[in-house]
């Protein structure tokens, strides 16, 4: 898989690109990934309203849902069960794709969005001004603005000056890291999405969602190794009779140059609410600006020629 745009700026400090492979064929819809993500990243609660869409209580990715488990009920034979059942659930844990060519990164005016040394894409909440340009630049609808009432401080917590919507929480970290302090963001008006647990990566730990997944539906590691493993898994499923098995976003020649989080699906992407052929909106930005510059140059030459060739 290609390196992400901008990672070359790290030089010798750049690390092997890391990412997610989500194998939906073994997802059981337990939502452990959603819970682990919220607990580690202190993401505000959501999904408390009954959507009426199977067991899907969060609906979509947004500022307060960085992992979303979709439930699709189908009146169709389940190929994994060799046709012994005429009904199946397709379950898929969706997440930010950490695109190789990330439109959100292209359009951010403040530098709040950056490419990490691991090739992932992260929003710095203390730099984000909430303009929302990144929302329209994402072909997957991943990013959202966190609005609403500020969070109330919990017992023993303190507020930071100038950050009234935020709450400081202190907790014991796993992996021998001791005690850490993190901010729980309330109605801060900023844009938010999955960070692929950047803080955990820096300490050699796997993301919380992958750590919590009981079936290894969410697999984490070096991206090239994951792609190779995914292709082998997909081939095994097709050989076993699951003809609809396919990889999604594992092709570095697609409209986003491949993704840092890709999926094995058991039906068309649209069934899961995913765009079939995503294209980053800024893909042709260089060509557009080049054409605009050429037009401006031609206009300037025309104006100059008119002045030079005019009557004295």
C-alpha positions, 0 to 999 in steps of 0.5 A, spaced: 500 500 500 502 507 498 504 511 503 500 516 505 500 523 503 505 528 507 508 522 511 515 523 507 516 529 511 517 525 517 524 523 514 527 517 518 522 518 523 517 515 519 514 508 521 511 502 517 504 504 515 499 501 520 492 500 519 485 496 520 483 490 516 475 489 518 473 482 516 465 482 517 464 475 516 466 474 523 463 480 526 458 478 531 455 485 533 457 485 540 459 492 540 465 491 544 469 496 539 464 501 540 465 501 548 472 500 548 473 506 543 469 511 548 472 508 554 479 509 552 478 516 548 473 519 553 468 520 547 461 522 550 455 517 550 450 517 544 446 512 541 441 512 547 435 512 542 432 506 539 433 507 531 428 501 529 433 499 524 435 492 527 440 492 533 443 499 530 443 504 536 448 509 533 446 509 526 452 512 523 459 515 524 460 522 527 463 526 532 461 522 538 461 515 534 468 513 532 466 506 531 459 504 528 457 497 528 451 496 522 446 491 522 443 489 516 438 484 516 437 480 509 432 475 507 437 471 503 440 464 504 447 464 508 452 462 504 457 461 510 452 456 513 451 452 507 444 454 505 441 451 511 438 458 513 434 463 509 435 469 513 442 472 515 445 478 519 450 482 515 454 486 521 460 491 520 464 495 524 465 501 520 471 506 522 474 512 519 478 510 513 485 514 514 485 515 506 492 515 503 489 521 499 485 524 505 481 530 502 480 532 510 487 533 510 487 537 504 482 542 506 484 544 513 485 551 513 488 551 520 493 545 520 488 541 525 488 535 521 495 532 520 498 525 518 502 521 523 508 518 522 504 511 522 500 514 516 494 515 520 490 521 520 488 525 526 484 531 528 488 536 533 482 538 537 485 544 540 487 547 533 481 545 530 476 552 529 470 548 527 469 550 520 467 544 517 471 544 511 473 537 512 466 534 513 464 536 505 471 533 503 470 526 506 467 521 501 465 517 507 461 522 511 466 520 517 467 527 520 462 530 525 461 537 529 461 536 536 455 540 539 450 541 544 451 542 552 458 542 555 459 536 559 459 536 567 465 535 571 465 528 574 467 527 581 475 529 583 475 532 576 478 539 574 477 544 568 482 547 565 482 554 564 479 557 557 476 550 556 470 550 559 466 544 555 472 539 557 473 535 563 479 532 565 479 525 567 485 521 571 485 513 570 490 508 570 492 506 564 494 498 562 500 496 559 504 499 565 504 506 563 501 508 570 496 514 571 494 518 565 490 524 564 485 525 558 480 530 556 473 528 555 470 533 550 463 536 551 460 541 546 466 544 544 464 545 537 470 542 534 470 536 528 472 529 531 473 522 528 477 516 529 485 517 531 486 510 530 488 511 538 494 515 536 496 515 543 496 508 544 500 507 537 506 512 540 507 507 546 507 500 542 500 498 543 494 496 539 488 501 538 482 499 543 477 497 538 482 491 536 484 490 543 477 489 545 474 485 539 473 478 541 473 474 534 479 478 531 474 481 526 478 488 527 485 486 525 491 491 526 498 491 524 502 493 518 498 495 512 502 491 507 501 485 512 494 486 513 492 486 505 496 480 504 492 476 509 485 479 507 486 477 500 488 470 502 482 470 507 477 473 501 480 467 497 478 462 502 471 464 502 470 464 495 473 457 494 468 455 500 462 458 496 461 465 499 462 468 492 459 475 494 466 476 498 470 482 496 475 486 499 473 494 499 478 499 499 484 495 499 486 497 492 491 503 492 489 505 485 482 507 487 479 514 488 482 515 494 489 511 493 487 506 498 485 506 505 489 505 512 482 501 514 479 496 509 474 491 509 472 484 507 464 485 505 459 479 504 455 484 499 455 490 495 458 496 499 452 500 498 448 494 502 453 497 508 451 504 507 458 505 503 460 508 497 461 503 491 467 508 488 469 513 493 473 519 490 476 524 494 473 531 492 480 534 492 483 529 487 483 533 481 485 539 485 492 540 482 489 540 475 484 545 477 488 550 479 493 549 473 487 550 469 485 556 473 493 559 472 493 558 465 486 562 464 489 567 468 495 568 464 492 568 458 487 573 460 493 577 463 497 577 456 490 579 452 490 585 457 497 587 456 496 586 448 490 590 448 494 596 452 500 595 447 497 595 441 492 600 442 492 608 440 497 612 443 
